[in-house]
Amino acid sequence: MGAEHMSFRREKLTRPIFKWAKGVLPQLSATESEAIGAGTVWWDGELFSGNPDWARLLAMKPARLSPDEQAFMDGPVNTLCAMIDDWKLSAEDHDLSREVWDFMRSQKFFGMIIPKEYGGLGFSHTAHSEVVRKVSSASVAAGVTVMVPNSLGPGELMVHFGTQAQRDHWLPRLADGREIPCFGLTSAEAGSDAAAMTDRGVVAYGQHEGQEVLGIRLNFAKRYITLGPIATVMGLAFKLFDPENHLKRGASLGITVALIPTTTPGVTVGDRHVPLSTYFQNGPLVGEDVFIPMDWILGGEAQIGQGWTMLMTALAAGRSISLPSQSAAGAAYCARVTGAYARVRQQFNLPIGQFEGIQEPLAQLAAHAYQIDAARRLTVAALDEGHRPSVISAIMKAHATYRMRESVDLAMDVHGGKAIMDGPKNYLGNLYKSVPIGITVEGANILTRNLMIYGQGAIRAHPYLLKEMQALADPDAEKGLDAFDRHFWAHARHAVVNAARATLRGWSGGLAAPAPDGAAFTGHWRQLSRYSAAFALLSDLALLTLGGGLKRKEMLSARLGDILAELYLLAAALKRFEDEGRPEADRPIIDYIFAKGLYRMGVAFNGVLENLPARWAALTVRLLCFPYGIPLPAPTDDVITELAEILMRPSSQRDRLTPDLYLGEGREDHAVADLEAAFERLSAAASIDRKMREAKLRDPQAALDQGIITAADFGELAEIRQAVARVVAVDAFAMARVSPISGQHQRDDGRDGDERRADAAE
């Protein structure tokens, strides 16, 4: 394009658009700018492009453990799981045992991410995730205890941002458990809204180790701090001020992070919080007139004011690992135990899993177990390649915990009374209680879904939007206009090309959309390509017509985020199928997941288009992308039955679907071990059961008397009945009770009900 033509475009076309866009595109707050600038763009950028390079996704190496990492899983992790009595922890001790704490320290569970040169294990993100996943299947409280020192906190922040002197001092102590870390971010007035933080530090002179030095005088009140009650060192986020301008940088210096021993004068460790009887260590930390030297600032004085950027960068990795790993464990655990219980538990002389009303939740459990773990593996593989995908981490945190919650609810429904009676025989109760914790922490899901996934994703991952916004914000208006001219017209060309692409794919029903060469499920890949183009077109039109107002249209933003999330989660499921060698038995799982995923995307698309204020834009998307209507598919009943049966029979496929869970190995009288044993024995005796059913007999003695079964069969059935009885049994406790008549405390004295009622009447 000639210089004269470009000058004409710049002055006659771009300049009016530039002025208009300044009032339309969203203005970013300081904290939003830092959050958007943190982390990296990865596959979210491909999805926003409207034309993802699926071959690039499939070429990614799948997550794998090194020999040392696998040995740690086979050794210390299994040993730790067997040491934990989750019922005793929650009902009696309200803490992990001293032996467990000592074992975690000695085996460096708190130093998994710390490099080996500092005494840590130097594990990959994949190993970190696998350890958290398995330990969480034994106990959520134990899983939280392991994951916090290895995710957002002093250890990770120190590795990335600490000075060399800080690393040399703290990392070896954190690695071997001499120091237990916590991170103080949330306060009563500021949770998600970090800008409202009232925790303050003021640059001033004070006494430290007998000398007057320049430092920071702190006042803070933090709550919900995991490991706070036992931590020896806390990372503290606060707003730093320098009213006397000691540092020659102005009065307000921004959010800053410091490392503070909890024994520092003025620091008070408060009483414990109890997060829904889960009893991991959690509590408030308060500081009154706490003085610290300047070299306690994480990263030194150079990192003053960089606290929010630090936190967002670390969170981009941490939210991809901790809660998605726990959610993957919870989903797989629910699938495995519920499938076994549906086979073991009988009603009307049939395993309850043979009823279609039970098969439907079983199928959903199998699908969640497969899909959450597929997305988890893909995400940690990206982390191991050096990505820090903040938008993907938000997707993982919110949607993994949402689906874990649905899995737990479905498992509770199928188990019925078995799951609502507390006691050591209840292997779902503690998991059920802990579900809202995962939904709430590390960024509440409502905020994450409504504001972060799409709200930040559209700016961060869109090919041009952030560049345009930066050009609009340039204080040099002419320089900004030049940049805006380049990016806006590139954006316009991209939008036109994508609109044509979306139209071709929409009108062909996806048949004209690309799929990766040689991959299975060509039709599913094509639908992903079709929906990605439609999503990109809808995004551009929503941003064009709403501009900065889209931030306030949270329901629209949430639905757009749901589409983005489904695109990622569905692609992860297809990649897992390829990575595992395309097992033919897993095809029904993929078909089920895709029917559900396309349905959810259809609902989200329809929700946006029904409510988009610019009706012409909504009509355009419907006409170009969905000329025959928005598809709302559903899995067939046959596919639902196939998935349910996977969970109700022992097989390598069932093991592959629910891998690396703690199932009570090494423990006596473990409820899940009893369930697994009964399930295995009952499945092995299927031929005996079949002979009795064909003879229309329910009584084993009658079947033996008639020669239908052998004496050995009869003995096996008797042992199976005992095993099933152990599984079906629930706990009952001898407890003081209050008489409804006398109001006096009584205990069961062994008399029957008639005797007690007669005494009460007298």
C-alpha positions, 0 to 999 in steps of 0.5 A, a space after each residue: 500500500 502506497 504512503 499516500 494511500 496510507 496517509 489518506 486512510 490514517 487521516 480520513 478513516 482511522 482518525 474518526 474511528 480512533 476518536 470513537 474507539 476511545 469512548 467505546 473500548 473498555 478502560 482498564 484499571 491498574 489491577 486489570 492491566 497487571 492481571 492481563 499482562 501476567 501469564 502468557 497466551 497459549 491455546 486460548 489465542 488459537 481459539 480466539 483466532 477462529 482457526 485453531 491449528 489442531 495439528 500443533 495441539 496434537 504434536 504436543 508431548 503428553 504429560 509424563 513422569 520421570 523415573 524419579 517422579 514415578 518412584 516418588 508416587 510408588 513410594 512416599 505418596 502411597 505410604 502417605 496415603 496409607 498413613 491417613 485416617 480421614 474420618 479420624 482426622 475430621 471427627 476426632 483429631 481435627 488435624 493430620 497426625 504428628 507422624 504424617 506431618 513428620 513424614 511429609 517433612 522428611 520426604 520433602 512433600 513441601 519442597 516438590 517445586 523447589 529446585 534440587 540445588 536448594 534441597 528440593 525435589 525439583 519436580 515437574 508441574 506434571 508430578 506436582 499435579 499427580 501427587 496432589 491428585 492422589 493424596 487428595 483421593 485419600 484426604 482432601 485435607 491432606 491434599 490441601 496441605 501438600 498443594 499449598 506450599 507448592 502453589 501460590 505462596 512463598 516457595 513459588 514466588 521465591 523461585 521466580 522473584 526472590 533475590 539470590 540471598 533470599 533464595 539461599 536462605 529460605 528455599 533450603 528451609 522450605 524444602 526440608 520442612 524446617 519452615 512452613 509457609 503460608 500466603 496472606 492475601 485475603 482480608 475482610 474488606 478485600 477478597 477478589 477486589 485487591 484494589 480495596 486492600 486496607 493492609 498498609 505498609 509505610 516506609 519509615 525508620 525503625 529498630 531491627 536487630 539493635 540498629 535503626 534502619 530504613 524499613 516498613 511499618 505494617 498493619 494488616 488483618 488477613 483471614 482464610 489463610 491456609 496453613 496460617 495457624 502453623 506457618 513459620 513464615 508468611 508471604 504478605 501482600 499489602 499496599 505500600 506508602 512512602 509519605 516522606 518520600 524516603 525512596 524518592 519514588 512518590 507517596 503511593 508505591 502499590 501492592 508489594 509482597 514481603 516475607 515475614 517470620 510469624 514470630 516477628 514482634 507484632 504478628 499474631 496468629 489467630 484462632 483457627 477457621 474450620 472450613 466445613 469440617 475439612 480441618 486443614 489448617 486455616 486461620 487469620 493472621 494479624 499484624 499491629 505496628 510490625 516493623 520489617 527491614 527493606 530486604 524482607 521485600 520479596 525480590 528486594 526494593 526493585 520489586 516494590 509495587 510489583 506484588 499484584 503482577 507477581 501474584 497473577 503470574 504465580 496464579 496463572 500456574 497455581 490455578 492450573 494445578 492445585 484445584 484441577 488436580 483435586 477436582 480430577 481426583 474427586 471426579 475419578 473417585 466418584 466414578 469408581 466408587 459409584 460404579 462399584 456401588 451400583 453393581 454391589 447394591 441390589 434392589 428388586 433382586 437387581 443391581 441398581 446399576 441396571 436401572 436406567 435411572 441410575 445409568 444416566 448419572 453413571 454415564 455423566 460420572 464416567 464422562 466427567 472423570 475422562 474429560 477433567 483429567 484430559 484437560 488437567 493433563 493437557 494443561 500441566 503439559 503446557 506448563 512443563 513447556 514453559 507456558 503460563 496460560 492465565 485464561 486457561 488456568 481460569 477455565 480449569 479452576 472454574 470448570 474443573 471444580 464445577 464438574 467435580 461438584 456435579 460428580 459428587 452430587 451424582 455420586 451422593 444421589 446414587 448412594 442414597 442413605 449410604 452417603 448421608 450417614 457420617 462415619 468411617 464407612 462413609 467414603 463420600 461424606 468428607 468429599 461432599 463437605 469439601 466441595 464448596 471450598 474448591 468452588 470458593 477459593 483461588 478466585 471464586 467461581 462466580 467472579 472467574 466465570 463472569 469476569 475473568 475467563 472471557 472478560 480478560 481472555 478477550 483482551 489478552 488472547 484476541 489477536 488484536 484487541 489488546 494492541 488496539 487498547 494499548 494504542 488508544 491509551 498511548 499518551 502520545 496521541 499521534 504515535 497511538 494513532 499510527 499504532 491503532 491504524 496498523 492494528 485496526 485495519 489488520 483486525 478488520 481484515 481478520 474479521 472479514 476473513 473469519 466471517 467468510 470462514 464462519 459462513 462456509 463452515 456454518 452453512 455446510 454444517 461443519 463439513 467444510 471445516 478442517 480436521 487434523 490429518 490422520 486423527 480419529 473423530 474427524 467429524 468432532 474436530 470439524 465441529 470444533 473448527 466450526 464453533 471456534 470460527 462462530 465464537 470468534 465472529 460473535 466475539 468481534 460483534 459483541 465487542 464492536 457493539 458493546 465496547 466497554 459496556 461488555 464488562 457490565 454485561 456479566 451474563 453475556 460475558 459468562 456465556 461467551 466464557 462458557 463457549 471458550 471453555 467448552 472448546 478447550 475442554 472438548 479439544 483436550 478430550 480428543 487429544 487424550 484419545 489420540 495420546 492414549 492410542 485411540 482405544 476403541 473401547 473409549 469411543 462411546 465416552 468421546 461421543 457422549 462428551 461431545 454431545 454434552 459439550 455441543 449442547 452446552 455450547 448451543 445453550 451458551 450461543 443461544 443465550 448470547 444471541 437472545 440477549 445481545 442488545 444489537 439485534 442486527 449483530 445477533 441476526 448476522 451470527 444466526 444467519 451466517 453460523 447457524 442457518 439451520 438453527 443452533 444444534 442441541 444434541 444429546 447422547 443416545 440411550 445406547 451410549 449412556 448404557 455403554 458408559 454406565 457399564 464401563 463403571 460396573 465391571 472390572 476392566 483395564 478400561 475402568 482402571 484407565 478411566 479412574 487411574 492412580 487413586 488411593 483405594 485403601 491399600 495398606 489399611 485394615 477396615 478401609 471402606 473403599 477397600 471393602 467396596 473394591 473387594 465386594 465388587 471384584 468378588 461379585 463380578 467374578 461370581 457373575 456366572 453363579 448369579 446367572 444360573 440362579 436367575 435363569 432358574 428364577 431362584 433367589 435363595 442360594 439354599 434352594 439353588 443348592 438343594 436343586 443342584 443349580 449351584 455347587 457347594 463351592 458356589 454356595 460357599 462363595 455366595 455366602 462370603 459375597 453376602 458378607 462382603 456386600 453387607 459390609 459395604 451396605 452397612 452404615 455407622 451408628 454411634 452410642 450417643 446421649 439422647 434427650 427424652 422428649 417427655 422428661 427432657 433428661 439425658 438418657 442412654 440406651 439401656 438395652 431394653 426394648 421400646 415397649 418397656 421404655 415407653 411404659 416407663 415414660 407413660 408412668 
